[in-house]
Amino acid sequence: MIIDPHVHAYPTSDDSEMVLEQIVERALKIGLDAVCITDHDSLAIRERARDYSEQSGFPIFVGAEVFTYEGDILVFGLDKLPSRRVHADYLLDLVEENRGIAISAHPFRTNNRGMGDAARRHRLHGIEVFNGSTDIINNFKAAIMAEEMGLPFLGASDAHRVEALGKFSTWFPDGIRNERDLINAIKQGNVYPVRLTAKGFEKINRRIIESA
């Protein structure tokens, strides 16, 4: 099952140019099996996403991209987010209490929103190694860090426009039925990054990483 775990929807991410209907239409066209809507510091789309998922028959999971003082962290499993900007450790405590997961998003992106090497000091469950809105050199820095930390590699588009959806995604070989399955698969490390090619999705293996 191939899922894009980092997607922004309008209007709950006001910098996105696509609504849920466009996201699902594009996802089906390129062969995604599900998407995760991870709006900036917001879970407001959750009810709408649940309703549209039921209506369309296409799985939509909702997390959030939370901007902590240390950088952006993708979280799943929370019913409520902090009402103000917090440090990463505070957010990760909430995640732990709710049996969720926390993933460092685009850690080496050069816009002061990635955690960078500070990610090494925190209790994360995965690293967004391949981010579709980050240059390849900084993605490979994330790959090296994830390898050194022994954390799962995830791929994600970070799409704000339909044509960017699925550029990188994540393969869940055992399939995902609900958010709890998603959380458990990442905790267990049973995930693999993939990239979208003209022939469909291709697993990003170690040879590709080492040759870049």
ChimeraX attribute file (.defattr): number of C-alpha atoms within 10 A of each C-alpha:
attribute: neighborCount
match mode: 1-to-1
recipient: residues
	/A:1	14
	/A:2	22
	/A:3	28
	/A:4	28
	/A:5	27
	/A:6	30
	/A:7	28
	/A:8	28
	/A:9	25
	/A:10	15
	/A:11	15
	/A:12	18
	/A:13	21
	/A:14	13
	/A:15	14
	/A:16	17
	/A:17	15
	/A:18	19
	/A:19	17
	/A:20	19
	/A:21	14
	/A:22	13
	/A:23	22
	/A:24	23
	/A:25	13
	/A:26	17
	/A:27	20
	/A:28	12
	/A:29	9
	/A:30	17
	/A:31	15
	/A:32	24
	/A:33	18
	/A:34	20
	/A:35	24
	/A:36	21
	/A:37	27
	/A:38	27
	/A:39	27
	/A:40	20
	/A:41	23
	/A:42	19
	/A:43	19
	/A:44	15
	/A:45	20
	/A:46	17
	/A:47	11
	/A:48	11
	/A:49	19
	/A:50	15
	/A:51	12
	/A:52	17
	/A:53	18
	/A:54	12
	/A:55	9
	/A:56	12
	/A:57	10
	/A:58	18
	/A:59	21
	/A:60	25
	/A:61	21
	/A:62	25
	/A:63	28
	/A:64	27
	/A:65	26
	/A:66	25
	/A:67	22
	/A:68	20
	/A:69	13
	/A:70	19
	/A:71	23
	/A:72	23
	/A:73	30
	/A:74	25
	/A:75	27
	/A:76	24
	/A:77	21
	/A:78	18
	/A:79	9
	/A:80	10
	/A:81	16
	/A:82	12
	/A:83	8
	/A:84	9
	/A:85	14
	/A:86	14
	/A:87	13
	/A:88	25
	/A:89	16
	/A:90	12
	/A:91	20
	/A:92	20
	/A:93	13
	/A:94	20
	/A:95	19
	/A:96	15
	/A:97	11
	/A:98	13
	/A:99	14
	/A:100	22
	/A:101	25
	/A:102	29
	/A:103	26
	/A:104	29
	/A:105	32
	/A:106	31
	/A:107	30
	/A:108	26
	/A:109	21
	/A:110	12
	/A:111	8
	/A:112	12
	/A:113	18
	/A:114	21
	/A:115	23
	/A:116	21
	/A:117	12
	/A:118	13
	/A:119	24
	/A:120	14
	/A:121	10
	/A:122	14
	/A:123	15
	/A:124	24
	/A:125	20
	/A:126	23
	/A:127	27
	/A:128	30
	/A:129	31
	/A:130	31
	/A:131	27
	/A:132	22
	/A:133	17
	/A:134	18
	/A:135	14
	/A:136	15
	/A:137	12
	/A:138	19
	/A:139	23
	/A:140	17
	/A:141	19
	/A:142	27
	/A:143	22
	/A:144	15
	/A:145	21
	/A:146	21
	/A:147	14
	/A:148	10
	/A:149	15
	/A:150	13
	/A:151	20
	/A:152	24
	/A:153	26
	/A:154	29
	/A:155	30
	/A:156	29
	/A:157	26
	/A:158	29
	/A:159	26
	/A:160	22
	/A:161	18
	/A:162	19
	/A:163	10
	/A:164	15
	/A:165	26
	/A:166	32
	/A:167	22
	/A:168	30
	/A:169	31
	/A:170	27
	/A:171	23
	/A:172	19
	/A:173	12
	/A:174	11
	/A:175	14
	/A:176	19
	/A:177	11
	/A:178	11
	/A:179	18
	/A:180	13
	/A:181	14
	/A:182	22
	/A:183	20
	/A:184	15
	/A:185	18
	/A:186	21
	/A:187	18
	/A:188	11
	/A:189	17
	/A:190	15
	/A:191	22
	/A:192	19
	/A:193	26
	/A:194	26
	/A:195	20
	/A:196	18
	/A:197	12
	/A:198	7
	/A:199	7
	/A:200	11
	/A:201	21
	/A:202	15
	/A:203	15
	/A:204	17
	/A:205	11
	/A:206	8
	/A:207	8
	/A:208	9
	/A:209	12
	/A:210	9
	/A:211	6
	/A:212	8
